[in-house]
Amino acid sequence: MPQSLKNGEVLRDRYRIREQIGQGGTGSIYLADDIRLEGRLCALKEVEHNQALPPEVFKQAREQFFREASVLARLDHPNLPKVSDFFSEGPRDYLVMDYVPGKDLRERMLQARRDKTFLSESEVIRWAVQIADALNYLHSQEPAIIHRDIKPSNLKITPSGLIKLVDFGLVKILAPDEVTITIIQGQGTALYTPLEQYGGDDAHTEARADIFSFGATLYHLLTNEPPAEARKRFLDTRSLTRPRELNPNLSIHIEKAILWAMSLHPDDRPQTVFEFRDALVGKHESPERTDARSSFNVPTFSLFPQEQIATYIALGLFFLGLVTTLMR
């Protein structure tokens, strides 16, 4: 998708575009100066609706964007960027957020990999505690807010060491007694996406989807290797390598917590993000889980009971011995 805004262009007589800093399926993310507040930098998340939509559907999509952007604008948490404005320009909608300086955790992980080492376990868990606090805040809203795109590149660490969960591009607002509604269509990044999120815009995506993505993100950060996709694990239950096989120094309780969070079926995961957090820090015992025990496993069948099979083998060996004796 080509860049729709030019560097130096001014929107709403307030936001001067510096440069494009991100690209997604629905539009770009821009770094901009806030002309009214000298020295303030902000990030503009662009939403470009499908131009093939009928006029009435386009109108509904835009109304939905404004309703849900107003929900995001009310959020106030130290680990979330503040949404300060939202508006439309032509066929595109824009969400204005605080610009978060610093490196994202993907960059930190790739540097560790280049150095042939791993990110510090204690440091990653400190980050995880902050992420859990932000997710619990989102999940506790009325209605609940599901991020749906947790991954290392959407987690930035500020110079002061504060983690920020950025990019609300795929966020869902869980409206009571309604089908789950989406601000921006999308499925998330495959490496961190649970099976239920592939169903599209339906009611199956809830807080435990974020817990899966959170676990998959920690898997990647602590092993330097991406986890097997959920779709591949569905077809081959042994395709996910245990984290300690990649990073032998990883604590056993952390490995167990991550595998618990990455269970294929939502019912097999921690039911709240704080339950997962407590397992990561050793306050909660994670159940021993392997992919083979997942309720998504393809069932196996046997034509005969095990005892009957053993009898047939014994009889076969007896007749083989008898024939050998007679041939002598």
N, C-alpha and C positions, 0 to 999 in steps of 0.2 A: 504494500500500500504506500503510494507516494506521500511525501510530506505535504500537508495541506496549507500550513502556515509558513511564511517566510521569516527569517531572522530579521528583527527590527520592526516587524508588524505589531500594531497596537490593537488590542481588543477592548471593547467597552470603555475606551478612553482611559484605561487603567493598567492593563497588563501588556508590557512590551516583551515580545518573544526574544529570548537570547539564543536558544538552540533547542534542537530536538534531543531528548535524553533517553527516550524509550520508544518502543514500537510494539503494538499489539494487533490482534485481529480486528479490533473495532476502531482503531485510530492511534494517534501518537500521544506521547507524553512530552511536554515542553517545559523547559526552565524559563521563567519569566521574571522581570522586575515589576514590583508593584509601584507604579508611578506615584500614587497618593501617599504611600508610606515609604519614604526614602530609605534605601538600604535593605528593604525586605525582599527576599526571594521567595517565589512560590512555584509550585508544580501544577501545570494544567493538564488534566486528564481529558482527552478528547473522545467523544462518543459519536461515531458516524453511523446513522441508521441505514438499513438496507434501502436503497433508492427504489427498489422494485415493490416496496410495500404500498398497498392501496392507501389513498389519502386518509381514510378513517382509521386504519390500523396505525399509520404513521403518527396521527394525532394522539392516539391512545398510548403509543410508545413514548412520546414526548411527555405526556402528562404523567406517565408512570415514572419517568426519569426525574421529574421535578418533585413528585411526592417522595420518592425514596432518597433523593439527594438531600431533601430537607431533614430526613431522619438522620442521615450521616452527619449533617451539619450540627446536630445537637449532641454528638458524641464528644466526650471530654475525658481523655485518659492519657497519661504520660507516655505510654508505649504506642500510641496511635497518632499519626499526623492529623492536625486540625483541619477540617473542611471549612473554609471561610466564605465560599461563594459558589454559585452555579448559575449558568445562563446559556442561552442559545445564540448561535450566529449562523444564519442560513440553515442548511440541513444538519448542522452539527451541534451537539450539546457539549458543555464544558463543566468539569468539576474542578474547583480551585482548592488546592491543599497547601499546607506548609511544605516547603522544600526541606528535605532531610539531608544534611551533608554527611559525608563519611562513606566508607566502603560497605558493600553488602556482604553477607556471610558467604556467598558463593565465591567472591574474590578472595576472602580470607582462606577458605578451604582449598582453592586452587593453588594459592601460594604455599600452603603447608604441603600439598602434594608435590609441587615442584621441589620443595626442600627435602622430600623423601621422609616426611614426618607426619604427625597427626595433630589436629587442633587439640589443645588441652581439654581433657575430659571435664575437669572442674569448671573451666571457663565456659564450655558449651552448656553445662547444666545450669550455670548462673544465667546464661542467656535464656535457656528453656524456662526457667522460673518466671522471667519477665514476659516471655511469649505466652505462657499459660495464664498469667494475670490479664493480659490484653484479650485473649480469647474468651476467658471467663466473663469479662466485662461485656463483650459482644454477645455472647450466648445468653447473658442474663437480661438483656434488653427486652422490653415489651413493645412490639414483638421481637423475638430473637433474631439476631443478625449472624449469618454464616459467611465467613470470608471466602471459602472455596478455592483459594489459590495460594495456600501456604507453601513456600519453597525458599531455598537459600537466597535466591536473588531478590525476593520480596521482603527480606529482613535486613535492615541497615543498622549499623552500629555507629552512633555519633561519637565525636571526639571525646565526650565525657563518659563513654561506655554504656550509654542508654540504647537499648534495642528499640527499633521502630518497625512495626508491621505495616508495610506500605502497599499501595496499589489496591484500591477497592474495585477494580475492574470487573470482578465476577461475583461480587457480594450478593447474597440473597437475604431478603427480609421475609421471615416466616410469619405470614399473616394468619391469625387464628381463624379456623373454619373456612380457610381458602386454600387453593392449590398454591404451593410455594411460588413466589414471584421473583423475577430476576431483573436487576437493574441493567445488566449488560449480558447478552447471550454468550455462552462459552462453557467449556468443560474443565478448564484448568490444564495444568501441565501433566502429561501422561505418567511421568515417573512418580508423581506424588498423589495421583488421583485414585480414589477408591472406586470399586466396581459400580456402586449405586449411583455415582455421579455421571456415568456414561448414559444414564437413562434420559438425559436431557432435562427440560424444565418441568419437573414433576415434584411430587411431595415426598420423595424418598431421600432427598438430601437434607440432613439435619446436622446437629452439633458433632455427632460421631464421625461425619465425613471430614471435618476439620481435624479431629483427633488422629485419623489415619494419615492425613497429609503432614501433620505435625510429627508423627512418628517416623514417616518416610524421610522427612527433612533432617531429623536428628540422625537417622541411619546414614545418610549421605555425608553429613558434617563430620561424623565420628569415624567413618571408614574410608573416606575419600573416594568411594565407589557408589554409583547410583543404585538404588534397589531395583529388583526386577519389577516390571509393571504388573499391576493387579490382573490385567487380562491374561498375561503370560502365566501368572501363578494359578489362575483359574484352570488353565489347560494342563499345566505341569506343576503339581503341588510342591515339587522339590526344587523349583527354579530359584527360590530366594536363599541366598547364602547367609548363614548366621553371621551377625556382625563381628563376633570374636574370632571367626576364621579369617577375617580381613584385618582386624586390629586386636591382636591377642592380649593387649594390655587393658582392654575395655573391661570395666567391672561387670560381673555376672548379672547383678540386679538391674543394671542399665540395659544390657542386652535383652533380658526378659521383658522389661517394660516396653522397649521399642517393638519387639515382636508381638506383644499383647496389643499395642496400639495399631499395628499393621495387620491384624486379623482381617481376613477377607469379609466375614459377615459382621455387620455392625453390632449385633448382639454379643459377639465374642470380644469386643473391645472394651476399654474403660468407658463407663457410662457418662462421665464428666471429665472435663479437662483437668480439674483439680485432683481427681482420682489418678489420672496419668502422671501428673506432677509429683504426687506423693510417692508413686512407685519409682519414679526417676531418682528421687532424693533418698530412697530407702525407708520411707515411712509407711509404705503399703507393700505387701507381698504380691508380686505379679503371679498369675497362674502360669504354670508351665505350658507353653503353647508351641506347637509345631504346625507347619502347613498341613501335614497329614491329618491333623485333628480338626481342620476347618470344616464347618458344615457345608461349604461349597464343594467338597470333594466329590469326584465322580465315584459312585458306589461300585464295588466289585462283587461278582457273583461266582458261586461255585456250583457245579452240577451235582456234586455229591457231598455228604457230610464228611468232615475230616476223618472220623473213625472208619467210615466205609472206604475211603481212599487208602488208609493205612492197611486195611484188610486186603484190598486188591494188590497192593505192593508186596505184602507178605506172601500171598498166593503165587504171584508172579515169580518171586525169587525161589519158592519151593519147586514149582514146575521147571524152572530153568535148571536148578540143581538136579532134579530127577532125570531130565533129558540128558544132561552132561554125563551122569552116572551110567545110563543105558548105552550111550554111544561108546563108552569105554569097553 
